Amino acid sequence: FYQPTGTPIDVTGFAEELLISRNRFYGGTGANRIAFAANATNGVIISGNQFRDSGSIGPASDYAIETTSGWLTRPVISNNIMEVTQSGGCSLSLFGAIIQGNSLRLISTLTAGRRALVITSPAAVDIITKVFGNTFLGQGATDVLFECASADADANGLILAANTFQTGTILGSQDAVWIGNNMAGCTIN
């Protein structure tokens, strides 16, 4: 159980098959809850955590989970519950990822330029990532619920399947595959 004033989990070096599970990050006024700043992160698993911003304590000043430099190789991000404010949920540079079964609910409108989930891959690397079975709930049409920020050519292998997106904007890629997503009340670009 964390009420962070800084970044409680800050991975700045080699991390092979690191498991971050069953943590509760509540409120706080600091930066990221989990930050990665290295290219040597292979097979990281972030599963079963709760992230909840609270207006009484103050929102985090940055994304709950973020790659601040470098990228993640083959991460699994699953079954997390995020209730986040205007700073956003996850900003990740990765490839070979599985992002599944997460619930991400915005409890206030996002600050301009922020996203509920934004993923990208390193330049000239195919993202090869599956995003499936997640729920993204926004507050308004301007909230960007999902963005693939990779160049279209690097979005090869991105599959979005069986996700629920409600009230917001989805910024995809022409090279992504979309299967059976519920996008009620969303703008798709």
N, C-alpha and C positions, 0 to 999 in steps of 0.2 A: 504494500500500500504506500503510494508516494503522493505527496503534495509538493511537487518540485518547485524550487526557485532557480534551478539550473537544469542541466540535462542529466537525468539520473542514469541513463545507459548510453554511454558515448564510446562507440567502437572506433578506435583510431588506428588499429593495426590489423594484423592477420587474424582472421576468424574463420575457422573451418568447421562447418556443421554446428554452429552455435545455436542453442535453443533458448528462446526468450518466451516463457509461457507462464500463465496463471498469475500475472501481475495486475494490479489495479492502480491506474494513474488518475488521480482525482484532483481537479483544480490546478492550482499553481500559477505562478506569474513568470516562469522562466521560459527557456527556449524549448527545443524539441524534447519529447519524452524519450525517444530512441533516435540516435543519430549515428550514421556510418560515414567515415571519412577515410576510406582506404579501398584500393582495388582488389585486395586479397581477402574478399569475403565470399566464400563459396559454400552454398548449401545452408544458409541461415534460415532458421524456422522461427517465425513470429506467430504464435498460436494461442488462442484462448485468453487473450488479455482484454482488459476494459480500460478505455480512455474516456474520461468525462470532464469536460470543461465546466466550470461553475461561475456564473456571474458574481456570486458573493465573494469568491476568492480571486477571481480575475482570470481571463483567458490566457493561454500560453501565447507567447509572442511569435511562434513559428509553427510549422507543421508538427503534428504529433509524431510521425515517423518520417525521416528524411535522409537521403544520401546527400550530405553537404559537399562531398567531393568523391570522386571515384564512382564505382558501381557495384551492384550485387550480382553474383553469378548463381543461377539456379536457386533463388530463394523461394520459400513457401510461406505465404502470408494467409492464414486461415482462421476462421471462427473467432475473429476479434469483434468487439463491440465498441464503436466509436460514436460519442456524442460530442461534437466539436463546434466551436464558435467560428468567428470570422477569419481566423488564421488558417483554417483548412485541415484536412486529414492526413494525406500521405503525398509526398513528392519523392519519387524514386527513379533512379537511373539503374536499369537492370536488364538482364536477358535470361531466357530459359526459365522464367518464373511461373509459379502457379499462385493465383490470387483467388481464393474461393471461400464462400460461406461467411463473408464478413457483413456486418451491418454498420453502415455509416450514415448517421443522421446529423444534419446541420441544425443547431439550436439557435442560430442567428444567421442572417445573410452574410455571405462571404465578402471579405474585402476585395476590391477590384484586383484582378491578377491572381487571386488565390483559387485553389481547386479543392474539391473533396478528395479526388484521387487523380494525380497526374503521373504518368509513367513515360519514360524515354529510354532509349538504349544509347550506348556509346556510338559515336559517329562511325558509319560504315559497318555496323554490326546489326544483323537482323534481331529483332526483339524476341521472337519465338516465345510468346507468353500467352497463357490461358487465364482469362478473367471470367469466372463463371460462378453462378449461384449467389451473387452478392446483392445486397439491397442498398440503394443510394436514395436518401430522402432529402430534398432541398426545401428551402423556405420561399424562393421566388424564381422567376424565369431567368434572372441574371446569374444565379448560382451555377457554376460549372461543376457538374457532378463527376464527369470523367473527361480526361484529355489524354490522348496519345500524342506527346510532343516530339516524337521521332520524325525525321524526314520520312515522306511516304515510302521511299525505297527501303528504309530501315524498319518499316512496320510489317515486313513479311513475317508471317507466323503469329500475328496477333489474332487471337480468337476471343470474342466476347459472346458468351452463351448463357442463356437462362438467368440473366440479371434483371432486377427490377430497378428502374430509374423513375422517380416521381418528382415533378416540379423542378425543372432546371434546364440546363443546356448540356449537350453531349458533343464534344469535339473529337471526332474520330479520325480515321485515316482511310484513304481510298484503297489501301492494300490490306486492310483488316477484314476479317470474316465475322459477320454478325449473325447469330442464330438464336431465335426464340426469345429475344429480350422484350420486356414490358417497358415501354417508354412513354407511358401516359402523362400528358401535360408537359412534355419536354420539347425543346428546340434541338434539332440535330443539324450540325454543321460538319 
